[in-house]
Amino acid sequence: MLQHVHERASQARYLTKLVIATDDDRIYDAARDFGALVKMTRFDHISGTDRVAEIASAETADIIVNIQGDEPLIDPDAIDAAVLAMIDDEDAPMATLKKRIEDESEVLNPNVVKVVTDLAGNAIYFSRCPIPYVRGGATVHFKHIGLYIYRRDFLLQYSNLPVGPLETAERLEQLRALENGHRIRVVETDYDSLGVDTPEDLERVSTLFEASVLR
């Protein structure tokens, strides 16, 4: 699975270097086996953002991309779209992706994080609850796709930002930026996040991957 993520991410046009960050010897060895650049980090990081920040502190790139290692079908074009949003919006410290929800069951699913944005495409809020709440008529709901783009300087200070009550309640680390007054640019994508968190997820993704290879 990790190798599939690495291979797909390497197809993104705007990534100049790809590093696998881990505190697990098994992941380290697996990454080395297929030739990836991999670095060990401290084991006490409380989030993936903190782990990425440790790696970024030794790098000089202005823009850092945080790609989850459990999404073997990650779309290289989605990565590029988020990176371009940061390039085009020089004042944005952070960017991420959203996908229109087509399966209505996902709106009520707390494991599917929803996002609402302002008219300029900046995040207003992320929640496990259905947002916006619809009192009448129809609306479009968007799910958050957990790919993050950071300005390096912002990422290095992210871990020092105070954790607010919203992040604590929702257990969504991206709320730390909003609660501390920082803007998050949100780009719409057709890519549908398919993270692997359970054996059932693995079976579903394996079936989709086999189907894509056969095509």
C-alpha positions as CSV (number, residue, x, y, z in Angstrom):
1,M,0.0,0.0,0.0
2,L,2.8,2.4,0.9
3,Q,4.5,1.7,-2.4
4,H,1.4,2.5,-4.3
5,V,1.0,5.8,-2.5
6,H,4.7,6.6,-3.3
7,E,4.4,5.7,-6.9
8,R,1.3,7.7,-7.5
9,A,2.6,10.8,-5.6
10,S,5.8,10.6,-7.7
11,Q,3.6,11.3,-10.8
12,A,2.6,14.7,-9.5
13,R,4.3,17.3,-11.7
14,Y,4.9,19.9,-9.0
15,L,6.6,17.8,-6.3
16,T,10.4,18.1,-6.4
17,K,11.2,15.7,-3.6
18,L,9.3,12.8,-1.9
19,V,10.1,11.7,1.6
20,I,8.4,9.0,3.7
21,A,8.4,10.0,7.3
22,T,7.8,7.4,10.0
23,D,8.7,6.3,13.5
24,D,8.1,2.6,12.8
25,D,11.0,0.3,11.8
26,R,8.7,-1.9,9.8
27,I,7.6,1.1,7.6
28,Y,11.2,2.3,7.3
29,D,12.4,-1.1,6.1
30,A,9.5,-1.5,3.7
31,A,10.2,1.9,2.2
32,R,13.9,1.2,1.8
33,D,13.0,-2.1,0.1
34,F,11.3,-0.4,-2.8
35,G,13.8,2.4,-3.1
36,A,12.1,5.3,-1.4
37,L,13.7,8.1,0.5
38,V,12.6,7.5,4.1
39,K,13.5,9.3,7.3
40,M,12.8,8.3,10.9
41,T,11.2,10.8,13.2
42,R,10.5,11.1,16.9
43,F,7.9,8.7,18.2
44,D,6.1,11.2,20.4
45,H,4.4,13.3,17.7
46,I,0.7,13.8,18.4
47,S,-0.3,14.3,14.8
48,G,0.9,13.8,11.2
49,T,1.4,17.5,10.9
50,D,3.9,17.5,13.7
51,R,5.8,14.6,12.1
52,V,5.9,16.4,8.7
53,A,7.1,19.6,10.5
54,E,10.1,17.7,11.9
55,I,11.1,16.6,8.4
56,A,10.4,20.1,7.0
57,S,12.8,21.7,9.5
58,A,15.7,20.1,7.8
59,E,14.5,21.0,4.3
60,T,14.6,24.3,2.4
61,A,11.5,24.0,0.2
62,D,9.0,26.9,0.5
63,I,6.0,24.6,0.1
64,I,5.5,21.3,1.9
65,V,2.9,18.7,1.0
66,N,1.5,16.3,3.5
67,I,0.3,13.1,1.8
68,Q,-1.4,10.4,3.9
69,G,0.4,7.0,3.6
70,D,-2.9,5.1,3.6
71,E,-4.4,6.3,0.3
72,P,-3.0,4.1,-2.4
73,L,-5.3,5.6,-5.1
74,I,-4.3,9.2,-4.4
75,D,-4.7,11.2,-7.6
76,P,-1.5,13.0,-8.8
77,D,-3.6,15.7,-10.4
78,A,-5.3,16.4,-7.1
79,I,-1.9,17.0,-5.5
80,D,-0.9,19.3,-8.3
81,A,-4.2,21.3,-8.0
82,A,-3.6,21.9,-4.3
83,V,0.0,23.0,-4.9
84,L,-1.1,25.4,-7.6
85,A,-3.6,27.0,-5.3
86,M,-0.7,27.9,-3.0
87,I,1.4,29.1,-5.8
88,D,-1.4,31.3,-7.1
89,D,-2.4,32.6,-3.6
90,E,0.9,33.8,-2.1
91,D,-0.7,34.9,1.1
92,A,-2.3,31.6,1.9
93,P,-0.4,29.7,4.7
94,M,-2.2,26.4,4.1
95,A,-4.3,24.7,1.5
96,T,-6.4,21.5,1.3
97,L,-9.0,19.8,-0.9
98,K,-12.8,19.2,-0.9
99,K,-15.0,16.8,-2.8
100,R,-18.7,17.1,-3.5
101,I,-20.6,14.5,-1.6
102,E,-22.7,12.3,-3.9
103,D,-23.6,9.5,-1.4
104,E,-26.0,11.1,1.0
105,S,-25.1,8.6,3.7
106,E,-21.8,10.3,4.0
107,V,-23.4,13.6,5.1
108,L,-24.5,12.0,8.4
109,N,-21.3,9.8,8.8
110,P,-19.1,11.3,11.5
111,N,-16.1,9.6,10.0
112,V,-16.5,11.7,6.9
113,V,-15.4,15.2,7.7
114,K,-17.4,18.0,6.1
115,V,-16.1,21.4,5.1
116,V,-17.8,24.7,4.4
117,T,-16.1,27.6,2.6
118,D,-16.6,31.3,2.0
119,L,-17.2,32.7,-1.5
120,A,-13.5,33.1,-2.0
121,G,-12.8,29.4,-1.4
122,N,-11.4,29.8,2.1
123,A,-12.4,27.3,4.9
124,I,-15.0,28.6,7.3
125,Y,-15.3,25.4,9.3
126,F,-14.6,21.6,9.3
127,S,-16.9,19.3,11.2
128,R,-17.9,15.7,11.6
129,C,-21.5,16.9,11.7
130,P,-23.6,17.8,8.6
131,I,-22.7,21.3,7.6
132,P,-24.5,23.4,6.5
133,Y,-27.6,22.3,8.3
134,V,-30.5,22.5,5.7
135,R,-33.8,23.9,7.0
136,G,-35.4,23.9,3.6
137,G,-34.6,23.5,0.0
138,A,-31.5,21.8,-1.2
139,T,-27.8,22.4,-0.8
140,V,-24.5,20.8,-1.7
141,H,-22.3,19.2,1.0
142,F,-18.6,18.7,0.6
143,K,-16.3,16.3,2.3
144,H,-12.8,17.2,3.3
145,I,-9.9,15.4,1.5
146,G,-7.0,15.0,4.0
147,L,-4.2,16.3,1.8
148,Y,-2.5,19.4,3.3
149,I,-0.2,21.9,1.7
150,Y,1.8,24.3,4.0
151,R,4.1,27.2,3.7
152,R,7.2,26.0,5.4
153,D,7.4,28.9,7.9
154,F,3.8,28.3,8.9
155,L,4.3,24.6,9.2
156,L,7.2,25.0,11.5
157,Q,5.2,27.1,13.9
158,Y,2.1,25.0,13.7
159,S,3.0,22.7,16.5
160,N,3.4,25.7,18.8
161,L,-0.1,27.1,18.2
162,P,-2.5,26.5,21.1
163,V,-5.0,23.8,20.8
164,G,-8.5,25.3,21.0
165,P,-11.8,23.9,22.1
166,L,-13.1,23.2,18.6
167,E,-10.1,21.0,17.7
168,T,-10.5,19.3,21.0
169,A,-14.2,18.6,20.5
170,E,-14.0,17.5,16.9
171,R,-10.5,16.0,17.0
172,L,-9.6,17.6,13.7
173,E,-6.1,19.1,13.7
174,Q,-6.8,21.5,10.8
175,L,-9.1,23.5,13.1
176,R,-6.0,24.6,15.0
177,A,-5.2,26.9,12.1
178,L,-8.7,28.4,11.9
179,E,-9.0,28.8,15.7
180,N,-5.8,30.8,15.7
181,G,-6.9,33.1,12.9
182,H,-5.1,31.5,9.9
183,R,-6.6,31.1,6.5
184,I,-7.0,27.7,4.8
185,R,-7.4,27.7,1.0
186,V,-9.8,24.9,-0.1
187,V,-9.7,23.6,-3.7
188,E,-12.5,21.4,-5.2
189,T,-11.5,18.1,-6.7
190,D,-13.1,15.1,-8.3
191,Y,-10.7,12.8,-6.4
192,D,-12.6,10.8,-3.7
193,S,-10.5,9.9,-0.7
194,L,-10.2,6.2,-0.1
195,G,-8.1,5.8,3.0
196,V,-7.4,2.4,4.4
197,D,-8.2,2.2,8.1
198,T,-9.9,-1.2,8.4
199,P,-9.6,-4.7,6.7
200,E,-12.8,-3.8,4.9
201,D,-11.3,-0.7,3.5
202,L,-8.3,-2.7,2.3
203,E,-10.6,-5.1,0.4
204,R,-12.5,-2.3,-1.2
205,V,-9.4,-0.4,-2.3
206,S,-7.8,-3.6,-3.6
207,T,-10.9,-4.3,-5.7
208,L,-10.8,-0.8,-7.1
209,F,-7.1,-1.0,-7.8
210,E,-7.4,-4.3,-9.6
211,A,-10.2,-2.8,-11.7
212,S,-8.1,0.2,-12.7
213,V,-5.2,-2.0,-13.7
214,L,-7.4,-4.1,-15.9
215,R,-8.7,-1.0,-17.7
